[in-house]
Amino acid sequence: MTFSGWLVVSALVVCFFGLALRSRGILGRPGVLHTDRPKGSELYGALYAFGLGMLPWNKESGRLHPVIFWVGVLMHLGIGLSLATVGVRLIGGEVAPAWWAPSGMAALGLGSIAAVLLFRRLVSPAMRRLSAPDDYLAAATTAALCLSAGLWSVGVLDTLAFDVISAAVFLYVPAGTLRHMLTFFVSRFYHAKQLGSLGVYAPGQRKLFGTLTPGGPIRPGDEPFSEEKGDPSLPMTFEAREADELVHHFDDVLSREAVAMLDACVHCGMCTESCHYYMATGDRSLIPVEKLDHLARLYRRRHDSVGRTLPALADAREAGQDTVMALHEAAYEHCSLCGRCALSCPMGINTGFVLGQARMAFGRIGKTPVG
């Protein structure tokens, strides 16, 4: 194998190692146990979420945005073919075998959709509002991988260029938005378990499984709400010390489920019409992804390696007066924690669930609404 081939192999090793560390960091956090009496099966909920629940007619986002939904499906097929092309190159040698050319052309055609989605992010005011710099980089690297795989398969692009592009993409995956290839499964699995336990996933499962035994207590050590901590006569303000304490409490309060959901969001905007706050007002600052980002930005600045070193790329922000106030308003004034957004989200992200844990952090510094 050539030097550039070993470069791709090394990048793959770094990619898997980085994703493993990411997974370890998420799974190492405590989980949430619910006191609700189960009405169904967590296992059945998970099986449904990754089976029949993935069909477009069983997903609200698929029904409301069929074009974007299928564009996304086709793009991911192109990514799969591109990754297979990398495997063909590493196993088969420096020249693409003739029998792979049709698959390479399919990767070129399907993967070019990523370039279309990048263009959409650039020209659409609504998508530009949602997008962080890292989202543009993710779309660009995805398009580059798919296009280079297709061009190499038909002999237009030389092997060295294809290897360099592939290695760069693999090195970027653990640090950027593309890590959702891992956190998607974690986020959707946890959400499916919860809905399965509640008897929501899948329809009619209560008849099949009956009622199970109650679960354990909610996380031990959480302080109960006390009205003495607040004063309704004073406006809500945050001193620098309180803002720092809030972010510090994220270490204890945010569960593995919440952190996986923060990592899994790709800012696609599919959750927009699921929020009754947005539907009643038309205010785009009230769509779930924007409310989730108030917490994600603070979390990345302290806990994400890219957020600490390149905060502008990850859209990570310090815990200042404005950022903390925006999160407080999102958690208490702009969200009822109903969780309907999770039924539209392709990743299974429950913004209400995450903001509920943000409320716990505010409670620990005595900044909860009173009255």
Secondary structure, 3 states (H helix, E strand, C coil): CCHHHHHHHHHHHHHHHHHHHHHHHHHCCCCCCCCCCCCCCHHHHHHHHCCHHHCHHHCHHHHHCHHHHHHHHHHHHHHHHHHHHHHHHHHHCCCCCHHHHHHHHHHHHHHHHHHHHHHHHHHCHHHHHHCCHHHHHHHHHHHHHHHHHHHHHCCCCCHHHHHHHHHHHHHHCCCCHHHHHHHHHHHHHHHHHHHHHHCCCCCCHHHHHCCCCCCCCCCCCCCCCCHHHCCCCCCCCCCHHHHHHHHHHHHHHCCHHHHHHHHHCCCCCCCHHHCHHHHHHCCHHHCHHHHHHHHHHHHHHHHCHHHHHCHHHHCCCCCCHHHHHHHHHHHHCCCCCCCCHHHHCCCCCCHHHHHHHHHHHHHHCCCCCCC
